[in-house]
Amino acid sequence: MKEKVPKGYSPSMEDYLEAIAMLCGGRRAARVSEISRRLRVKMPSVTSAVKKLSEQGLVVHERYGYVELTAEGDRVAEDVIRRHKALSRFFAEALDINQEVAEEDACKMEHVISPLSLERVIKFIEFIEACPLGETNFPNRYKYYLEHGELPEECLERGLREKE
């Protein structure tokens, strides 16, 4: 069964874009050697991937120089990072999975999750922050939140009480 990859980029290419974005941080660009270390792949593999990303207009790279994301590459990388963070947080906070396993699983799943499933994961995290698991009537309150886009009254009241 073939996996569906959001946005038409392979998981490997998304991993490269994510790594470049994470390495750049506040800097302008990343070195091929840094990407190699971060992804634990050999330098020729990085060079080959960067060449493909460059051909797709996602990075700018001059031979032996820095790798810099284009505006489109940055957009794709930020989308991958957003999916990764949402999944990692869901696994760690909602499912109580240790952070290391949560990160590993998020890295695998970030490439294949549908936009609808990702949206629901994010909404679920937002919801349990206001209406914790285990409270009475949890499923009905969550369904209300999904249908109406706003927290049920009892969750809002609870949040106000906790702030006092």
N, C-alpha and C positions, 0 to 999 in steps of 0.2 A: 504494500500500500504506500503510495507516494505521499510525503508530508507536504502540507500547504505552508509555504513560507510567505509571511507578510511582505508587501512592498516589492516582491520580485528579486530580492537579493538572497544569496545562499547564506546559510548559517555561518559558514566560514568567513565570508566577506563581512557579514554583520559583526562578527567577533573582532575582525581587524579594525573596523571603523570604531567600535566601542573602545578597543584598546588605545587607539590613537587619540580619541577624545579624552580618555582618562589620563593618558600620559601628558597630553598638552596642558590640561588643567588651566592655569593662568598663563602658561607660556604660549608662544605662537605655533610651535611645531614640535614633532618628535623625531628621534633618530631611529633608523632601521634596527640598530642593535638593541634599543630600548623595547621596541615592539617584539623583537625576537625573544628577549628575556621574559617579558610579561606573558606572552602566549606560549612560552616554552616550545618554540619551533626554531628550526635552523634558519640562518640568515638568507640562504637562497630561496626558501619558501616565502619569507617576508617580501623579498625583492620581487618575486613572481606575483604575489598577491597585490602588492602596491602598484605594480605595472597594470594589472587588471582594473584596480580601483581608479587609477589615473585615466585609463581608456574610457571608463564609464563616467568620468567627470566628477568623481567623488573626492579625489585627493589631487594635490599638486606635489610632484616629486621630481627633483632633478637628480641625476645620477650622483651618488655619494653625498647627497645633500639631505636636508630635512624633509619630513613628510608633513604636509599641512592639509587639513580638511578644507574642501570648498564649502560654499553655503549649503549645497545639497548634501554633501557628505556629513556636514555637521547636523543637518536636520535628521538624516537617517540614524546617525550615531545617538543623538538625543532621544529618538524614539526607542532605540534598543535599550538604552540606559533606563528610560522610564519603565519599560516592560520588565526589565531585570529587577529594578528596585521594588516595583509593585509585587511581583511574585515572591521575591526574597522576604519582603515584609509580611506577606500573607502566610508563607510557610512558618516563619519564625513567631509571629504574633498570634495569628488565628489558629494555627495548627500546633503550636508549641514544639517546633522542630529546631534543633540546635542550629546556630547561625552558620556554621561551616557547611552542613548538609543543605540548609536552606539556600545558600549561595550557589552550591554546585547544581542543585535541581533547577534553580531559577535560570542559570546559565544555559542549561539544556532546553528548558521549556520556552524561554523568551523568543525563540525563533519560530515557534509553531503555534503559539496561542492566537486564537482569533480575536479580532477587536472587541467583539461582544463579550467573550469570556474575560478578557483583560478589564474591560469596563466594570463587569460584575465583581471581579476580585477587588478592584479599587473601591467600589461602592460598599462592598462587604466590610473592608477595613475601616472605612469612614463610619459605617454604621456601628460596628462593635466598639469603636472608641466612645460613642455616645450611649449605646445600649449594650452593655457587656453580655457575653455568652452566659448562659445558665440562669438568667433572670426569667421570671414567668412570662409566658406568651411571646417569647423571643421570635419564633418563626413568623407569627402573624405581624409583629411589628416590623420585621425585616421586609416582608412582602409589601406592607404599606409604604415603606420607604422607597422601594423599587418602583411601585406604581405611581406615587405622588411626588417623588423627588424631594421630599422633606421629612424630617424626623417626626415620629409620632409625639403627641403632646406629653406622654409620660416620660419619654427620653429627654425632652427639653426641660421638663420640671426637675428631673433628676440632675441634669447638668447645672441648672441654676442653684440647686441645694448644695452641690459640691463646691461651687465657687464661693459660697458664703462663709 
